[in-house]
Amino acid sequence: MTQNNIAVEVAGITRKFGEFTAVDNISFQVAEGQIFGFLGTNGAGKTTLIRMLTTLLRPTSGQARVAGFDVAADPGQVRRAIGVVPQSLTSDLDLTGYENMDIYGRFYNISARERKERIPHLLELVGLSAWAGHMVASYSGGMRRRLELARVLVHRPRILFLDEPTIGLDPQSRRVVWDFIRTLRQGDAMTLFLTTHYMDEAEALCERVAIIDSGKLIAIGSPEELKARIPGSDIVSLKVPQLSDDTAERIGKIPCVHSVSVEENTLRAYVDNGAEALPLLIETIKAGGLRVVSATLHEQSLEDVFIHFTGKSIREETKKVNFLIGAGIPQKWGR
């Protein structure tokens, strides 16, 4: 058990690539046995932070301790205590699922007896027992992701780092991965450090969430705590062509409206009672000579929290990850 039951402790950590600051003076702690989520868009600095915490990158400044060990001074001790599932798929296509698991166990000097007992159990947990003897080249993307989640557990890590674990997966495969993560939390009570840009994923899995934007830590707390920091219980979203700052100002003066944010042609109003406020908001916009194309009403979510703190929404992005370089490092610095 680490000192004060803290699994990950980060103090003022910064990482620069030349003049570019990917992670900017971040500090936080993760308690043992917790599922901790780092939430942000692609390029926000999540993967760079993961690479520092897993000893693949040295911090430019600041300090981080993982499982009680300094990532810069004791990288070997850190690596023995952790498991890492990166964004890119790293399983060997020319080996079977079982062989991928077995060779991973050998890297960590796991005895043949323990490998023989543990690997079938892990493959069963991720629903791949029937595919254990098949070449990984025949696996779907979701199957490969599940294999890599199982493989990283062969050496029984104390802390598991999952970098965008469901990126690119179909909804059904994502749910399977979610269920497996929950099983890990209940079974071994290990610490899980999860990065994601899926709001529903963070809300469904994480007990504590940190929001990162442009390399800076913007907010941290449980999903409920973060949502409680936004005034108003409901969000009214109105799509208005030719939306102007004057319109937002007039909406903001309505008594039941706590705050207003604008993104392109969409106005979001944080209100106390959405059902009562919606007609009043539409009338105010129409009085300004504009029309409302669509209107939606919903309770606050982590998506709304992210918009509130960063002023923008997370959008689906497709990002190619160089297999050798990995995500989070500008290409010119990875070669």
Summary of the structure (lengths in Angstrom):
residues: 335
radius of gyration: 22.6
end to end distance: 38.1
largest distance: 76.4
contacts: 1087
relative contact order: 0.14
helix: 37%
strand: 27%
